[in-house]
Amino acid sequence: MGCGKELLLLGLLCMLAKCSSECPEGFTSESGPCTDVDECKEQEPCGNYSHCFNTNGSYYCQCWSGFRNLRGSVNFTLGGHCQDINECTDQGNVCGPAANCSNLIGSYECTCHSGYINTSGSPGSCADIDECKEAAMQKEDLCGPKGTCVNTNGSYWCSCSKGYSNYGNKRTPCSELKCDNFNGNSGPAPSLEGLADILFMMKNSCLALSNPSTAGEGKTDGEALLEKLFTATETILSPRHLDSVEDVSGLLETVENAIMLIGPQLKDNHTKLETTETDAQIAVQRGRTRPTGPIHLTNENATLDTDWTIAAGEGPYPGFALAALLSYRNLEISVNRSFDEITGHERNGVHPSLQISSRVVSVVVSNPSTQNLSSNVSITLRHLKARDESPQVSYICAYWTESGAWSTDGCHKQQSTATHTVCMCEHLSSFAVLMALYPIKHTFGLQLVTKIGLTISLLCLILCIMTFKFCRSIQGTRTTIHLHLCICLFMADLIFLAGISRTEPVGGCRFVAGLLHFFFLGVFAWMLLEGVQLYRMVVLVFNATIRPLYLYLAGYGTPLVIVIISAISRPDGYGTDQYCWLSLKDGLIWSFFGPVCFIIIINVFFFIVTVWRLAQKFTSLNPDLSKLHKIKAFTVTAIAQICILGLMWMFGAFMFEDDSIVVAYIFTILNSLQGALVFIMHCLLSKQVREEYAHFLSCICTPQKKRYSDFSSTNPSSSQSQGSRSGHHTGESQI
């Protein structure tokens, strides 16, 4: 029992001895006494941007400078995280008023504003730079000879003498203001009402820049002034065309000078302004050094390709360069003349007729030496009408001279398509593409066909006129219509043969064009009356005749009224450089083709109704077949006649427009067929007319004595036969 207690006591002592040998947390024992564990080296418990500090049996963490603990405590162990401190926002204006603060990871950086310098190296120690003093020490003229440099806190500005300005950009040198460019009294008085207003407005703006204290009411920003300029320009161009080359030159020069004045006042580097009459694209560059790089300005009608070196040159605005592309939508109508200076484009000694084929475009740059550029400028102009070059058509690049005329000196065509022409020019001004139209040189064959064909047509028409005039058996309303139709066609063919190509003198050519207009309209007017008469013959069984007075008023009066109105409204449209015919410009040709189309449509209607009514009458119970067959023949000949004449003028329209030799042959042949067609259809195919011809020829061929004996004969049967035939003819003539 005693031994058992001793053993139990010994076991308890052994257990106590074992427990007393283990170390507490943060300590360790390796077969010896307990020692402290360095958690900072073994575990790295603090994370990024922090320092770890070991303690006896533990550790603690602190964030780096420029970082803070998310929980706000300085010392932390578990659950802590260091985040960068944004000194620029958390510490207010840490860099001072003259510097910009830039946050860094764990720190920040101060950068002095332009015009300031850090004098001590510490953040916020930025001092003003005296640019004027430094420029004087380096013998640099910041403001030009007529400007005074004034230092300001962090910058400087140039004070300009009277008559000079830096156009609102106070840090650019002062340049001379040429306000006399907008003085209407320095040259010829402007004849345009709105041009004087533009000159006055731009003069005030120029004076305001030169001396704002005395002309402050004229001071405005560039965008508003540009809008006023083109509004005034639109007022000039919209109601009418410019009447003289002086007006055109005055407007172009004034607008270009105004762009030069307004450009430096624009706020944006690229400005676009579009009105109903103009389209402006303006690009500007500002800086202490002259700009470089390409320039590409484009609008609906033109494209400018150049570079800033050419545009700036040795310009009057140091630190500034301008390039502008101006397009005028309707100015080409006013300048579609003055081609006297265009030379060197003759072919075989023949001068082409010239006309404007693009919009008028002005190119404005700040370079004052626009007449002697260092390299060529590319200007692409869109054609008003798509058309390929051909032996009859050529495109010419031209510019508007100061004397008020088109010239090609210094400009040449690089390439041309159906829609655009690229011009390369060694100087700048206002430009356009001219279309040179070379007259088609008719071959001997065409001239021979024209003379022979029209001569045959004229002979046939003479026979028709004599037949309709003296053949008594066919007299009636329809014969009267045919007679005057042949007279109009005879006069038209005769004048066409004699004077269509005689363009000199101009007055004679216009008179020939007017006569052709009248007589060809007369032909269609009498054809319309023939359709009306056929309609009346079918619809109105009785009293289908028309009084001659009404026929003359419709056949000659209507064409005369149309010609008089056309000649009064468009006198210059009669006669062109190639033909004595109606001009294709300004729609004057429709004073002929309009009535012709109307007449053809009305006649087609009458013919359709006539054929329909004839078909009804043929199927009736008791048709008058002889009369219906005659009306049917009349209708067929009338339809054939209007088809041939209408087809002829379809080719005639293309002939005068496109100068095609093939079309010219077709037109001439169809024109020659008119007289022969009328003679065949209305004379040779008519039984009554053939009998009259036979009787007339028998009278000529029979000897005089026999004719006298026949004339004195009183044979009753012969008299009866003659009377019967006369009555038969009278009955036919009533139709």
ABEGO torsion letter per residue (X at the ends): XAAAAAAAAAAAAAAAAAAAABBBBGBBBBGBBBBBBBAAAAAGAAEBGBBBBBBBGBBBBBBBBGBBBAAGBABBBBGBBBBBBBAAAAAEBAAEAABBBBBBBGBBBBBBBBGBBBAAGBBGBBBBBBAAAAAAAAGBBAAEAABBBBBBBGBBBBBBBBGBBAGGBAABBBBBBBAAAABAAABBBBABAAAAAAAAAAAAAAAAAABAAAAAAABBBAAAAAAAAAAAAAAAAAABBBABAAAAAAAAAAAAAAAAAAAAABABABBBBBBAABBBBBBBBBEABBBBEBBBBBBAABBBBBBAAAAAEBBABBGBBBBBBBBBAAAAAAABBGAAABBGABBGGBBBBBBBABBBBBBBBABABAABBABBBBBBBBBABBBBBBAABBBBBBBBBAAGBBBABGBBBABBBAABBBBBBABBBBBBBBBBBBBBBBBAAAAAAAAAAAAAAAAAAAAAAAAAAABAAABEAAAAAAAAAAAAAAAAAAAAAAAAABAOBAAAAAAAAAAAAAAAAAAAAAAAAAAAAAAAAAABABGABBBAAAAAAAAAAAAAAAAAAAAAABAAABEBAABBBBBABGGAAAAAAAAAAAAAAAAAAAAAAAAAAAAAAAABABBBAAAAAAAAAAAAAAAAAAAAAAAAAAAAAAAAAAGBAAAAAAAAAAAAAAAAAAAAAAAAABAAAAAAAAAAAAAAABBAAAAAAAAABABAAAAAAAAAAAAAAAAAAAX
